Amino acid sequence: MTSITVAIPCYNEATFIDQTLRSINHQSLRPSEIIVVDDGSSDTSRTIVKRHTNVRLISHKKNLGIASARNTAWKNASGEIIVFIDADAPADYRLVKSLIGCYENGNVAGVGGQAVEVNQSSLYDRWRREILFQSWGNKTLPCAKFLFGLCSSYRTRIPAELGGFDGRFQTSGEDVDFSYRVRKAGYKLVYNPKAIVYHQRTDNLLSLKKMVYRHSYWAFVAQRKNGCYEQKVSLSRSAVKFLSQIFIKGLMKRDPSFAWLTIILHGLIIKAWHDSKKMDIWHDARDVAARYDEEKQLILKEYHRINEVPSKKD
C-alpha cells in the first residue's frame, strides 16, 4: 500500500489550523503521517498544533516563506506521496483518496485538485472567486498546466530529483514555478476536480489588492524564469471575461462597485506584469544553470541523508 504524508505549511493560522487538521484526521483514506511546518508564526498556531498528538510539528525559527516551508516538509516526509494543503483550507473527507487514485501511471509526478471559496458575503470575496479562482473546472485533466499549491500532491522523490521548490518565491508563485519545472522534466501533472479543499480566506479592499499584485507578479516571474507563458485562461477569453465583468456583472446588474473594482484590480495585474519584466535575477541563463545545479546537489545530499538512502555518488 502506498504510504502518504500530508503536509501543511502554516504561518499565523491559529484561526483555521485546528479545523484543517481535524479534516485530515477524518479522511476516508487515512495518511501515514501528518506534518505541520510552522514558518515562524507569532500567534498561537504552534500551541494548537501540539494538541494533535498524531501530528509532527516542525518549526522554523523565523519566517522563510512558503517555498521553504514546502521544502522542509518533503525533506522530512516518510511517505511515497506528499499531499500539500494550506492551513486555511480544510479538506473534503475524500481528498487524499481522490488524489492517490490518479497515480496509476508511472509518469504522473503530481496530482492536484481545486479550492472552493467558502466566504462569498463581500464584494471582494466574490471578485476573488471570479478572477483568482484556484480550479481548472469540473473535468479531469490528464495533462494540467500547473497544480494549485493549496491542494496538490507529488511523488516525494520528485522534489528531490528537481532540487525542491525555489526558495526565492517566498509568498506565492512557487506552485506555478515548480509545476513548470516538473513538466519540463518530462513528467505529467493530473488535475482531479473531486479533490477539494474549502478555502476560508476573506478579504477587504487592501488585502485583495495586495493579493492580486503578489500572485500576479510572482506568476509572471515564474513564467519568465521557465520560458513558459501559459495562462489560466487565454488572452482572448481573459478580455471577454474582463468586459463581461464590467458591463454584465457590473453595469447591467446595477453593481457599479463590481465594475469599478474590476478596473482597479486589472490595473494592478498590468502593473505586476510590467514590474516583473524589471527583475533580472534570472537574466543570465548560464549563471542560473550553474547555480541551480549546485543547489540541486546540496538538496539531494540532504534528502538522502535524512532518509538514509545512499546517494548515487556513494
DOVOPA-280197 format. One line per 3 residues: number of its first residue (from 1); for each residue x, y, z of N, C-alpha, C, CB. Coordinates in steps of 0.02 Angstrom, whole numbers, plus 50000, padded with zeros to 5 digits. Glycine has a CB too. Example, Ala and Ser with C-alpha at 12.3 -4.5 7.8 and 13.67 -1.06 7.14 Angstrom:
1) 50660/49716/50390/50615/49775/50390/50660/49835/50390/50565/49776/50452 ~ 50642/49888/50354/50684/49947/50357/50645/50002/50394/50704/49970/50286
//
This chain:
1) 50042/49940/50000/50000/50000/50000/50044/50063/50000/49953/50000/50061 ~ 50026/50111/49960/50064/50173/49955/50062/50213/50020/50037/50216/49897 ~ 50120/50233/50044/50123/50274/50105/50113/50347/50087/50190/50264/50142
4) 50078/50384/50129/50057/50452/50113/50074/50499/50171/49982/50455/50098 ~ 50106/50554/50155/50117/50608/50203/50074/50667/50183/50192/50629/50206 ~ 50036/50694/50230/50000/50758/50220/50041/50812/50254/49927/50755/50247
7) 50058/50864/50216/50099/50919/50242/50062/50984/50238/50165/50924/50203 ~ 50065/51023/50292/50028/51086/50296/50077/51142/50316/49970/51081/50347 ~ 50096/51185/50269/50134/51245/50288/50088/51291/50328/50162/51282/50225
10) 50115/51322/50380/50073/51362/50425/50110/51425/50446/50051/51322/50487 ~ 50079/51482/50435/50107/51545/50459/50050/51588/50486/50146/51583/50402 ~ 50047/51595/50551/49996/51635/50585/49925/51615/50564/50006/51709/50570
13) 49911/51551/50569/49845/51525/50550/49809/51493/50609/49852/51473/50494 ~ 49814/51525/50668/49782/51498/50728/49706/51492/50720/49798/51542/50788 ~ 49677/51534/50680/49604/51533/50670/49581/51470/50637/49582/51594/50630
16) 49621/51442/50591/49597/51387/50549/49634/51321/50557/49600/51408/50478 ~ 49693/51321/50586/49735/51261/50585/49702/51202/50620/49802/51275/50617 ~ 49665/51213/50673/49632/51158/50708/49580/51124/50663/49599/51183/50772
19) 49539/51165/50630/49488/51139/50585/49520/51100/50527/49444/51195/50557 ~ 49575/51126/50502/49608/51093/50446/49637/51026/50467/49663/51138/50418 ~ 49668/51023/50525/49695/50960/50549/49640/50909/50563/49736/50971/50613
22) 49584/50932/50589/49528/50886/50600/49503/50857/50534/49470/50923/50636 ~ 49504/50897/50481/49482/50872/50416/49528/50817/50390/49478/50929/50365 ~ 49592/50821/50406/49639/50769/50385/49630/50706/50427/49711/50794/50391
25) 49615/50715/50490/49604/50657/50534/49540/50619/50518/49603/50680/50606 ~ 49497/50649/50477/49434/50616/50459/49432/50596/50385/49375/50662/50475 ~ 49490/50585/50356/49493/50565/50286/49469/50493/50277/49564/50572/50259
28) 49436/50479/50221/49414/50411/50206/49474/50365/50194/49369/50411/50144 ~ 49530/50393/50170/49593/50358/50164/49642/50394/50209/49618/50354/50089 ~ 49658/50364/50266/49699/50398/50315/49772/50400/50293/49694/50362/50383
31) 49805/50457/50299/49875/50461/50281/49919/50426/50332/49897/50535/50275 ~ 49979/50408/50310/50027/50375/50355/50055/50424/50406/50083/50344/50314 ~ 50059/50487/50386/50089/50537/50430/50062/50606/50412/50167/50536/50423
34) 50060/50649/50463/50039/50719/50454/50095/50763/50481/49971/50733/50491 ~ 50117/50810/50440/50169/50857/50459/50143/50928/50454/50233/50848/50416 ~ 50154/50968/50505/50142/51040/50501/50209/51075/50505/50093/51064/50557
37) 50223/51117/50456/50284/51158/50457/50263/51228/50477/50322/51157/50388 ~ 50279/51247/50539/50263/51314/50562/50319/51361/50539/50253/51317/50639 ~ 50301/51410/50498/50351/51453/50466/50361/51517/50506/50330/51469/50395
40) 50378/51510/50570/50393/51568/50611/50332/51606/50635/50437/51614/50574 ~ 50278/51572/50649/50216/51605/50671/50227/51644/50736/50159/51554/50681 ~ 50192/51700/50742/50194/51740/50803/50129/51735/50843/50208/51814/50786
43) 50081/51695/50818/50018/51685/50854/50021/51617/50890/49957/51688/50804 ~ 49964/51589/50905/49961/51527/50944/49957/51464/50900/49902/51528/50992 ~ 49977/51469/50838/49972/51412/50792/50007/51350/50819/50001/51430/50724
46) 50068/51358/50843/50107/51300/50867/50073/51267/50927/50178/51321/50886 ~ 50046/51307/50972/50012/51280/51031/49952/51238/51010/49988/51337/51077 ~ 49915/51261/50961/49856/51225/50937/49877/51160/50903/49815/51267/50888
49) 49929/51162/50863/49952/51102/50828/49974/51048/50878/50010/51119/50781 ~ 50006/51069/50932/50031/51021/50982/49975/50982/51016/50073/51058/51034 ~ 49914/51008/51014/49858/50971/51043/49842/50908/51003/49796/51017/51047
52) 49863/50907/50941/49851/50848/50898/49911/50802/50904/49838/50869/50823 ~ 49905/50752/50945/49962/50710/50962/49988/50668/50904/49944/50665/51020 ~ 49948/50659/50853/49970/50619/50795/50002/50662/50741/49911/50582/50766
55) 50012/50726/50755/50040/50772/50706/50113/50787/50724/49999/50838/50702 ~ 50156/50784/50674/50226/50802/50683/50235/50876/50668/50272/50759/50639 ~ 50257/50914/50717/50267/50986/50708/50341/51001/50698/50240/51025/50769
58) 50356/51036/50643/50423/51059/50629/50420/51135/50625/50452/51028/50562 ~ 50462/51169/50664/50458/51242/50668/50519/51277/50640/50448/51264/50741 ~ 50507/51327/50598/50561/51372/50577/50569/51426/50630/50545/51403/50507
61) 50630/51445/50643/50642/51497/50694/50619/51566/50670/50716/51500/50711 ~ 50617/51575/50604/50592/51637/50576/50553/51622/50513/50650/51687/50562 ~ 50517/51671/50487/50477/51661/50428/50522/51659/50366/50425/51718/50421
64) 50523/51601/50333/50565/51591/50274/50526/51592/50209/50602/51525/50280 ~ 50460/51587/50213/50418/51588/50153/50390/51520/50136/50458/51614/50095 ~ 50340/51522/50092/50301/51462/50076/50343/51409/50042/50243/51480/50032
67) 50389/51428/49996/50430/51379/49961/50475/51342/50009/50471/51412/49906 ~ 50506/51378/50056/50550/51347/50105/50511/51300/50151/50586/51400/50146 ~ 50449/51320/50169/50408/51277/50211/50392/51211/50174/50342/51313/50230
70) 50378/51215/50110/50364/51154/50072/50427/51111/50068/50339/51172/50000 ~ 50485/51142/50060/50547/51104/50057/50561/51068/50123/50606/51151/50041 ~ 50549/51102/50178/50558/51069/50243/50511/51009/50250/50544/51119/50301
73) 50451/51016/50223/50402/50961/50228/50425/50899/50189/50334/50984/50201 ~ 50442/50907/50125/50459/50847/50086/50525/50817/50107/50462/50864/50012 ~ 50571/50858/50132/50635/50830/50155/50625/50786/50216/50684/50887/50172
76) 50574/50799/50255/50561/50761/50317/50504/50711/50310/50546/50808/50373 ~ 50476/50705/50251/50419/50660/50241/50442/50588/50233/50378/50682/50179 ~ 50403/50543/50263/50418/50471/50255/50375/50439/50202/50409/50435/50322
79) 50322/50473/50180/50276/50444/50132/50303/50444/50061/50211/50482/50134 ~ 50279/50398/50021/50297/50396/49950/50264/50452/49911/50278/50328/49919 ~ 50206/50473/49935/50169/50530/49906/50162/50583/49960/50098/50508/49879
82) 50175/50645/49943/50165/50700/49989/50107/50743/49965/50229/50742/49998 ~ 50058/50754/50007/50000/50795/49992/50006/50861/50028/49934/50758/50012 ~ 50001/50916/49990/50004/50983/50019/49934/51013/50022/50052/51028/49979
85) 49915/51039/50080/49857/51082/50084/49876/51143/50126/49795/51045/50115 ~ 49840/51198/50117/49854/51258/50156/49820/51255/50224/49831/51320/50118 ~ 49847/51292/50271/49821/51290/50340/49751/51320/50345/49868/51327/50386
88) 49731/51362/50297/49664/51392/50298/49618/51359/50247/49669/51467/50284 ~ 49632/51295/50231/49593/51261/50180/49577/51189/50203/49630/51259/50112 ~ 49528/51181/50247/49508/51113/50268/49489/51070/50208/49449/51117/50317
91) 49504/51006/50214/49496/50960/50158/49429/50924/50159/49552/50910/50157 ~ 49402/50912/50100/49346/50866/50093/49370/50797/50117/49321/50863/50019 ~ 49325/50757/50145/49346/50694/50175/49372/50644/50124/49287/50663/50212
94) 49359/50656/50059/49384/50612/50006/49447/50638/49973/49329/50601/49955 ~ 49476/50691/49999/49533/50723/49965/49590/50675/49951/49558/50782/50006 ~ 49616/50644/50004/49675/50602/49996/49661/50544/49947/49697/50574/50064
97) 49604/50512/49954/49585/50457/49910/49580/50480/49838/49520/50426/49932 ~ 49552/50539/49827/49544/50566/49759/49611/50580/49726/49502/50629/49760 ~ 49659/50603/49765/49725/50618/49738/49764/50554/49724/49764/50663/49786
100) 49766/50510/49772/49807/50450/49766/49783/50405/49708/49806/50411/49831 ~ 49719/50406/49695/49691/50363/49642/49714/50381/49572/49618/50366/49644 ~ 49748/50437/49564/49770/50459/49497/49843/50444/49484/49758/50533/49489
103) 49876/50406/49527/49947/50392/49519/49962/50325/49486/49980/50394/49587 ~ 49914/50296/49452/49925/50230/49421/49977/50233/49367/49859/50204/49393 ~ 49979/50287/49329/50029/50296/49276/50095/50318/49308/50005/50348/49222
106) 50148/50280/49294/50212/50294/49324/50242/50360/49304/50259/50240/49308 ~ 50219/50389/49248/50246/50454/49225/50210/50513/49256/50242/50458/49150 ~ 50160/50500/49298/50125/50553/49334/50166/50572/49395/50052/50532/49354
109) 50190/50634/49396/50231/50658/49451/50190/50692/49505/50284/50706/49425 ~ 50133/50721/49485/50093/50758/49533/50020/50758/49515/50118/50828/49539 ~ 49978/50762/49566/49906/50765/49557/49878/50820/49602/49872/50696/49573
112) 49835/50861/49574/49806/50916/49613/49731/50920/49606/49836/50980/49592 ~ 49701/50960/49648/49629/50970/49646/49612/51044/49646/49596/50936/49704 ~ 49554/51060/49673/49529/51129/49670/49509/51155/49739/49471/51133/49622
115) 49506/51221/49743/49483/51255/49804/49414/51284/49793/49533/51310/49825 ~ 49370/51273/49841/49305/51305/49842/49310/51364/49889/49248/51255/49864 ~ 49294/51423/49863/49297/51483/49904/49234/51486/49948/49304/51548/49860
118) 49243/51477/50012/49186/51471/50059/49151/51537/50071/49210/51442/50125 ~ 49189/51590/50082/49160/51654/50101/49145/51696/50039/49208/51693/50148 ~ 49080/51711/50030/49058/51749/49971/49012/51807/49990/49022/51703/49923
121) 49018/51831/50052/48971/51882/50075/48990/51952/50052/48968/51880/50150 ~ 49054/51964/50039/49075/52032/50021/49091/52037/49947/49136/52052/50062 ~ 49092/52099/49923/49111/52113/49854/49180/52086/49839/49108/52188/49840
124) 49227/52093/49886/49296/52074/49875/49304/51998/49871/49341/52102/49931 ~ 49266/51962/49912/49268/51889/49909/49237/51862/49845/49233/51859/49970 ~ 49185/51894/49822/49154/51873/49759/49201/51885/49701/49087/51909/49748
127) 49236/51940/49702/49283/51956/49648/49341/51905/49648/49311/52028/49656 ~ 49364/51889/49708/49419/51840/49713/49399/51773/49682/49440/51830/49786 ~ 49336/51752/49694/49313/51689/49666/49311/51693/49590/49244/51672/49693
130) 49292/51750/49562/49286/51757/49489/49353/51758/49453/49247/51820/49473 ~ 49403/51790/49484/49466/51802/49449/49524/51759/49476/49485/51875/49454 ~ 49531/51756/49541/49587/51719/49571/49565/51648/49589/49613/51755/49633
133) 49523/51619/49548/49499/51551/49560/49557/51502/49558/49445/51532/49508 ~ 49553/51452/49600/49604/51400/49603/49571/51334/49584/49636/51396/49674 ~ 49555/51329/49521/49518/51272/49494/49526/51271/49418/49444/51275/49514
136) 49528/51210/49390/49527/51201/49318/49459/51179/49294/49580/51152/49297 ~ 49408/51184/49337/49341/51164/49316/49321/51096/49341/49336/51166/49241 ~ 49269/51068/49311/49239/51006/49336/49257/50944/49296/49165/51013/49336
139) 49306/50949/49251/49328/50891/49213/49400/50873/49231/49322/50906/49137 ~ 49412/50808/49233/49480/50784/49246/49526/50803/49189/49480/50708/49257 ~ 49586/50827/49205/49636/50845/49154/49696/50800/49162/49657/50920/49160
142) 49709/50757/49113/49767/50711/49118/49834/50747/49110/49761/50657/49067 ~ 49832/50809/49083/49893/50848/49073/49879/50921/49093/49919/50844/48999 ~ 49879/50934/49157/49863/51001/49182/49923/51048/49172/49845/50999/49258
145) 49908/51112/49163/49961/51162/49154/50003/51169/49217/49931/51230/49135 ~ 49969/51176/49273/50003/51178/49338/49954/51159/49392/50034/51249/49351 ~ 49981/51143/49451/49940/51125/49508/49937/51183/49558/49967/51061/49542
148) 49879/51191/49588/49870/51244/49638/49899/51220/49705/49795/51263/49646 ~ 49943/51260/49733/49981/51238/49792/49940/51218/49852/50026/51292/49813 ~ 49882/51249/49862/49841/51234/49920/49805/51167/49916/49791/51288/49930
151) 49809/51134/49859/49778/51068/49850/49818/51030/49797/49702/51075/49829 ~ 49875/51004/49818/49920/50972/49770/49956/50914/49803/49972/51023/49743 ~ 49983/50871/49762/50022/50814/49787/50075/50795/49736/49976/50753/49803
154) 50129/50764/49761/50183/50742/49717/50213/50677/49744/50238/50797/49712 ~ 50242/50639/49699/50285/50585/49722/50342/50618/49759/50311/50539/49662 ~ 50358/50596/49819/50406/50631/49861/50475/50633/49829/50410/50597/49929
157) 50491/50586/49786/50556/50587/49752/50562/50642/49701/50569/50520/49719 ~ 50506/50670/49678/50509/50721/49625/50541/50786/49649/50438/50735/49600 ~ 50521/50814/49706/50557/50874/49730/50631/50862/49740/50526/50900/49795
160) 50649/50802/49765/50719/50786/49774/50755/50785/49707/50727/50719/49810 ~ 50724/50755/49657/50754/50749/49591/50763/50817/49558/50711/50704/49547 ~ 50716/50863/49569/50716/50927/49534/50746/50984/49576/50647/50946/49514
163) 50770/50968/49635/50801/51021/49675/50754/51059/49720/50835/51068/49631 ~ 50694/51033/49730/50647/51064/49776/50614/51126/49748/50682/51081/49839 ~ 50575/51158/49789/50542/51221/49772/50592/51278/49776/50481/51235/49818
166) 50585/51327/49733/50632/51383/49731/50616/51430/49789/50627/51421/49662 ~ 50663/51435/49837/50653/51474/49897/50645/51549/49886/50708/51464/49943 ~ 50659/51572/49825/50651/51644/49812/50577/51663/49804/50689/51663/49749
169) 50534/51613/49795/50462/51626/49792/50436/51621/49864/50425/51575/49745 ~ 50439/51676/49899/50425/51674/49971/50351/51680/49988/50462/51729/50005 ~ 50312/51712/49945/50242/51724/49962/50192/51689/49916/50228/51797/49961
172) 50211/51677/49854/50168/51642/49806/50208/51628/49743/50103/51684/49790 ~ 50177/51592/49697/50208/51577/49633/50253/51516/49634/50248/51636/49612 ~ 50268/51489/49694/50310/51430/49698/50278/51369/49667/50328/51416/49771
175) 50210/51367/49670/50174/51311/49641/50177/51313/49565/50102/51310/49665 ~ 50170/51373/49537/50173/51381/49464/50244/51364/49439/50154/51453/49444 ~ 50294/51391/49473/50363/51379/49454/50380/51304/49456/50411/51417/49499
178) 50361/51271/49511/50378/51200/49518/50341/51158/49467/50361/51176/49589 ~ 50278/51174/49454/50240/51137/49404/50273/51142/49335/50168/51163/49400 ~ 50295/51201/49316/50328/51210/49252/50391/51166/49249/50346/51283/49240
181) 50429/51165/49303/50491/51126/49304/50477/51051/49300/50531/51142/49367 ~ 50423/51029/49333/50404/50959/49329/50388/50940/49257/50343/50945/49374 ~ 50350/50982/49223/50330/50967/49154/50390/50970/49107/50276/51015/49130
184) 50435/51018/49119/50495/51023/49077/50540/50962/49084/50534/51086/49094 ~ 50535/50928/49142/50574/50867/49154/50543/50806/49121/50581/50856/49228 ~ 50485/50815/49089/50454/50761/49052/50399/50724/49089/50505/50713/49033
187) 50380/50749/49148/50328/50715/49186/50259/50747/49173/50344/50719/49261 ~ 50207/50712/49195/50139/50736/49187/50110/50758/49254/50094/50681/49156 ~ 50066/50807/49250/50027/50830/49307/49953/50817/49293/50040/50906/49322
190) 49918/50790/49340/49847/50773/49331/49804/50816/49377/49835/50698/49346 ~ 49749/50840/49350/49700/50878/49390/49637/50836/49400/49683/50945/49355 ~ 49618/50826/49463/49557/50789/49479/49510/50835/49517/49574/50726/49521
193) 49453/50855/49486/49408/50902/49519/49374/50875/49581/49355/50923/49470 ~ 49378/50809/49591/49347/50779/49651/49390/50789/49713/49335/50706/49639 ~ 49453/50810/49703/49497/50826/49759/49485/50899/49778/49573/50813/49740
196) 49454/50909/49836/49429/50976/49853/49453/50998/49922/49353/50977/49850 ~ 49472/51061/49927/49482/51094/49992/49436/51154/49994/49557/51115/50003 ~ 49420/51175/50055/49373/51230/50065/49410/51291/50093/49314/51209/50113
199) 49426/51337/50047/49468/51394/50064/49428/51444/50107/49494/51429/50001 ~ 49456/51462/50165/49420/51503/50214/49438/51578/50210/49434/51478/50284 ~ 49478/51597/50163/49503/51666/50160/49447/51716/50152/49552/51673/50103
202) 49455/51774/50184/49411/51831/50174/49455/51892/50159/49366/51845/50238 ~ 49427/51939/50121/49467/51997/50100/49429/52062/50110/49486/51991/50027 ~ 49468/52116/50120/49443/52184/50112/49479/52213/50052/49454/52227/50177
205) 49468/52276/50037/49498/52305/49977/49574/52303/49980/49474/52377/49968 ~ 49603/52322/50036/49676/52324/50041/49706/52255/50035/49697/52356/50107 ~ 49680/52206/50070/49708/52138/50068/49700/52108/49998/49675/52093/50120
208) 49644/52122/49965/49633/52095/49898/49682/52126/49848/49561/52107/49875 ~ 49694/52191/49854/49741/52224/49808/49811/52195/49817/49742/52300/49821 ~ 49831/52184/49880/49897/52155/49893/49901/52084/49864/49911/52153/49968
211) 49848/52045/49872/49847/51977/49848/49850/51974/49772/49786/51940/49873 ~ 49811/52016/49739/49809/52017/49666/49878/52034/49638/49756/52068/49641 ~ 49909/52085/49666/49975/52105/49641/50026/52051/49655/49997/52171/49674
214) 50027/52024/49716/50076/51974/49736/50071/51910/49693/50068/51956/49809 ~ 50010/51884/49686/50000/51823/49647/50018/51835/49574/49928/51799/49654 ~ 49997/51892/49546/50011/51906/49476/50085/51915/49464/49973/51968/49453
217) 50118/51953/49506/50189/51968/49498/50230/51904/49497/50213/52014/49554 ~ 50220/51861/49548/50262/51801/49553/50243/51749/49500/50255/51771/49622 ~ 50181/51748/49478/50163/51704/49422/50198/51726/49359/50086/51704/49412
220) 50201/51791/49347/50237/51817/49288/50312/51802/49293/50225/51893/49280 ~ 50340/51808/49353/50411/51792/49363/50424/51718/49348/50432/51809/49435 ~ 50379/51675/49372/50386/51603/49359/50384/51589/49284/50331/51563/49394
223) 50340/51624/49248/50336/51615/49176/50401/51635/49142/50278/51654/49148 ~ 50427/51693/49161/50489/51717/49130/50547/51671/49147/50504/51788/49153 ~ 50550/51649/49208/50605/51605/49230/50607/51541/49189/50598/51589/49305
226) 50548/51513/49176/50544/51448/49142/50531/51453/49067/50490/51407/49174 ~ 50522/51514/49041/50507/51522/48971/50441/51490/48953/50562/51493/48929 ~ 50394/51491/48999/50329/51459/48989/50276/51511/49004/50320/51395/49035
229) 50238/51531/48953/50193/51588/48960/50119/51568/48956/50208/51639/48906 ~ 50103/51511/48985/50033/51488/48987/49995/51525/49041/50030/51412/48997 ~ 49933/51542/49026/49889/51574/49074/49834/51525/49095/49858/51640/49045
232) 49800/51542/49150/49742/51501/49169/49689/51502/49115/49713/51525/49236 ~ 49682/51561/49083/49638/51567/49026/49675/51605/48971/49571/51603/49044 ~ 49655/51596/48909/49689/51629/48853/49677/51705/48858/49664/51602/48786
235) 49718/51742/48821/49711/51815/48822/49643/51837/48794/49767/51848/48782 ~ 49619/51801/48743/49554/51819/48714/49498/51807/48764/49542/51779/48649 ~ 49500/51749/48797/49449/51735/48848/49454/51782/48907/49455/51662/48872
238) 49516/51801/48923/49527/51848/48978/49496/51916/48962/49602/51855/48993 ~ 49504/51938/48899/49475/52002/48878/49399/52000/48880/49498/52019/48807 ~ 49370/51944/48857/49297/51936/48859/49272/51937/48931/49276/51872/48825
241) 49308/51903/48974/49288/51900/49045/49293/51969/49077/49333/51850/49083 ~ 49344/52006/49059/49353/52073/49085/49295/52118/49066/49419/52104/49060 ~ 49276/52116/49003/49220/52157/48979/49154/52135/49009/49216/52155/48903
244) 49145/52069/49017/49082/52045/49046/49076/52066/49119/49077/51969/49040 ~ 49132/52068/49154/49130/52089/49224/49110/52163/49230/49198/52078/49257 ~ 49134/52202/49183/49118/52274/49185/49046/52286/49164/49166/52313/49141
247) 49026/52259/49107/48961/52278/49078/48903/52234/49101/48966/52275/49003 ~ 48916/52168/49107/48861/52124/49126/48853/52120/49202/48872/52053/49098 ~ 48906/52099/49236/48901/52092/49309/48904/52159/49344/48957/52048/49335
250) 48933/52208/49312/48938/52273/49343/48881/52320/49326/49002/52304/49323 ~ 48879/52343/49265/48833/52396/49246/48762/52369/49234/48857/52431/49185 ~ 48754/52314/49195/48688/52290/49179/48651/52264/49241/48693/52235/49127
253) 48688/52237/49288/48657/52213/49350/48657/52267/49405/48694/52150/49376 ~ 48673/52327/49383/48672/52385/49428/48717/52375/49488/48600/52399/49450 ~ 48776/52351/49474/48826/52342/49526/48890/52377/49504/48839/52266/49541
256) 48889/52443/49502/48947/52480/49478/49010/52468/49519/48932/52554/49477 ~ 49001/52449/49583/49060/52436/49625/49100/52377/49598/49038/52421/49697 ~ 49066/52326/49573/49100/52268/49544/49139/52289/49482/49049/52212/49528
259) 49107/52331/49441/49140/52354/49380/49202/52396/49396/49091/52395/49337 ~ 49194/52440/49445/49250/52484/49464/49307/52443/49494/49226/52537/49514 ~ 49290/52394/49536/49341/52351/49566/49379/52312/49512/49310/52303/49617
262) 49343/52290/49461/49373/52254/49406/49426/52297/49371/49320/52231/49355 ~ 49410/52359/49358/49457/52405/49325/49519/52416/49369/49422/52472/49309 ~ 49508/52428/49433/49564/52441/49479/49611/52381/49482/49537/52458/49549
265) 49583/52322/49491/49625/52263/49502/49658/52239/49438/49583/52207/49532 ~ 49625/52248/49380/49659/52232/49318/49717/52280/49305/49610/52233/49259 ~ 49710/52341/49330/49765/52387/49326/49825/52362/49366/49744/52456/49352
268) 49812/52331/49424/49866/52303/49465/49898/52243/49430/49839/52282/49534 ~ 49858/52204/49395/49885/52146/49358/49933/52170/49304/49828/52104/49328 ~ 49913/52223/49268/49956/52251/49216/50020/52279/49247/49919/52307/49178
271) 50014/52312/49305/50074/52338/49340/50120/52281/49361/50053/52380/49402 ~ 50091/52226/49386/50131/52168/49406/50169/52140/49347/50087/52114/49438 ~ 50135/52135/49289/50168/52111/49229/50226/52156/49209/50118/52106/49171
274) 50216/52221/49211/50268/52268/49193/50326/52265/49243/50240/52340/49191 ~ 50311/52262/49308/50364/52259/49359/50404/52195/49355/50333/52266/49429 ~ 50370/52139/49337/50406/52075/49334/50459/52076/49279/50357/52018/49321
277) 50450/52117/49228/50499/52121/49174/50564/52154/49198/50470/52160/49116 ~ 50560/52191/49254/50618/52225/49280/50664/52179/49320/50597/52284/49323 ~ 50637/52121/49341/50676/52076/49382/50728/52040/49339/50631/52024/49418
280) 50791/52050/49354/50844/52021/49314/50881/51966/49351/50893/52074/49292 ~ 50852/51940/49405/50886/51890/49446/50900/51826/49406/50844/51873/49507 ~ 50858/51812/49355/50869/51752/49314/50890/51771/49243/50805/51709/49313
283) 50918/51830/49234/50933/51854/49167/50988/51814/49133/50952/51928/49169 ~ 51042/51799/49171/51098/51762/49142/51084/51688/49146/51165/51780/49178 ~ 51064/51658/49091/51042/51588/49092/51098/51541/49113/51017/51569/49022
286) 51159/51554/49092/51214/51509/49110/51228/51511/49185/51278/51527/49071 ~ 51224/51571/49214/51235/51578/49286/51179/51542/49324/51238/51652/49306 ~ 51119/51548/49299/51062/51514/49330/51073/51439/49330/50997/51532/49294
289) 51092/51412/49273/51101/51340/49267/51154/51314/49316/51120/51321/49196 ~ 51210/51350/49320/51264/51329/49365/51242/51332/49438/51326/51373/49354 ~ 51210/51387/49455/51187/51396/49524/51134/51344/49542/51160/51467/49535
292) 51090/51331/49495/51036/51283/49506/51064/51212/49517/50986/51283/49447 ~ 51113/51192/49475/51143/51125/49482/51177/51118/49549/51193/51112/49426 ~ 51211/51171/49572/51244/51168/49637/51193/51161/49693/51287/51232/49647
295) 51139/51200/49691/51088/51196/49742/51054/51128/49741/51037/51252/49733 ~ 51042/51101/49681/51009/51037/49674/51050/50981/49707/50997/51021/49600 ~ 51116/50982/49697/51158/50930/49727/51157/50935/49803/51230/50937/49701
298) 51158/50995/49830/51155/51004/49903/51089/50977/49931/51164/51078/49921 ~ 51034/50992/49896/50968/50969/49918/50964/50894/49915/50913/51001/49876 ~ 50990/50863/49861/50989/50791/49854/51028/50757/49910/51017/50771/49786
301) 51087/50785/49926/51128/50756/49980/51090/50758/50046/51194/50793/49986 ~ 51058/50814/50061/51020/50821/50123/50961/50772/50124/50995/50893/50132 ~ 50927/50765/50068/50870/50719/50064/50892/50647/50076/50835/50725/49995
304) 50947/50626/50044/50972/50558/50054/50995/50547/50125/51029/50543/50005 ~ 51026/50598/50156/51049/50592/50225/50990/50580/50272/51088/50654/50246 ~ 50937/50621/50264/50879/50616/50309/50844/50549/50300/50830/50673/50295
307) 50840/50526/50238/50804/50464/50225/50849/50402/50225/50768/50469/50159 ~ 50912/50412/50241/50960/50357/50247/50962/50316/50183/50942/50313/50306 ~ 50961/50351/50126/50967/50319/50061/51034/50340/50031/50907/50338/50014
310) 51078/50293/50013/51143/50313/49986/51135/50351/49921/51187/50251/49974 ~ 51172/50406/49914/51169/50445/49853/51204/50408/49796/51201/50514/49863 ~ 51192/50431/49735/51222/50398/49677/51297/50400/49676/51195/50429/49614
313) 51326/50451/49709/51398/50459/49709/51431/50411/49759/51417/50531/49725 ~ 51391/50389/49809/51419/50346/49861/51431/50275/49836/51372/50344/49922
//
